[in-house]
């Protein structure tokens, strides 16, 4: 089974101020079709950091079981 990671841009409203945030999506390839299996919202505020994180997960072929640990490590 193959997994790929993408980031999703969202708008967060806090006290009438808008912020752009990026969440992480996990997609699974099964029988030539991709399925969304997990979405973790509002992980990053910076586009470049979200892009770098997703590219690293994809290049290392990270298993989704480790995704939350990797996000935690990113901020520790």
C-alpha positions as CSV (number, residue, x, y, z in Angstrom):
1,X,0.0,0.0,0.0
2,X,1.3,3.4,-0.9
3,X,0.7,6.6,1.1
4,X,1.2,10.2,0.0
5,X,1.0,13.4,2.1
6,X,-0.3,16.8,1.1
7,X,-1.0,20.0,2.9
8,X,-4.3,21.9,2.8
9,X,-4.7,25.6,3.3
10,X,-7.4,26.9,5.6
11,X,-8.5,30.2,7.1
12,X,-8.7,30.4,10.8
13,X,-10.7,33.2,12.5
14,X,-9.6,34.3,15.9
15,X,-11.0,37.5,17.5
16,X,-12.1,38.8,14.1
17,X,-8.6,38.3,12.7
18,X,-8.0,35.9,9.8
19,X,-5.0,33.6,9.8
20,X,-3.9,31.2,7.1
21,X,-3.1,27.8,8.5
22,X,-2.0,24.5,6.8
23,X,-3.2,21.0,7.8
24,X,-1.7,17.7,6.7
25,X,-3.6,15.1,4.6
26,X,-2.7,11.4,4.3
27,X,-3.9,9.7,1.1
28,X,-3.7,6.0,0.4
29,X,-3.4,4.5,-3.1
30,X,-5.5,1.4,-3.5
31,X,-6.4,-0.2,-6.9
32,X,-5.2,2.9,-8.8
33,X,-7.4,5.3,-6.8
34,X,-6.4,7.7,-4.0
35,X,-8.5,7.8,-0.8
36,X,-8.2,10.4,2.0
37,X,-7.5,8.4,5.2
38,X,-6.6,11.1,7.6
39,X,-6.6,14.9,8.0
40,X,-4.9,16.8,10.7
41,X,-6.0,20.5,10.6
42,X,-4.1,23.6,11.6
43,X,-0.6,22.2,12.0
44,X,1.5,25.0,10.4
45,X,1.2,28.8,10.0
46,X,4.0,28.9,7.4
47,X,3.5,27.7,3.8
48,X,7.2,26.8,3.4
49,X,7.3,24.8,6.6
50,X,4.2,22.8,5.6
51,X,5.6,22.2,2.2
52,X,9.0,21.0,3.5
53,X,7.3,18.7,6.1
54,X,5.1,17.1,3.4
55,X,8.0,16.7,1.0
56,X,10.1,15.0,3.7
57,X,7.2,12.6,4.6
58,X,6.8,11.7,1.0
59,X,10.5,11.3,0.2
60,X,11.0,9.0,3.3
61,X,7.8,7.1,2.6
62,X,6.6,7.6,6.1
63,X,3.9,5.2,7.4
64,X,0.8,7.1,8.6
65,X,1.2,5.4,12.0
66,X,4.1,7.7,12.6
67,X,2.6,11.0,11.4
68,X,1.5,12.4,14.8
69,X,4.9,11.6,16.3
70,X,6.6,13.4,13.4
71,X,4.4,16.5,13.9
72,X,5.2,16.5,17.6
73,X,8.9,16.2,16.8
74,X,8.6,19.1,14.4
75,X,7.6,21.4,17.3
76,X,9.8,20.1,20.1
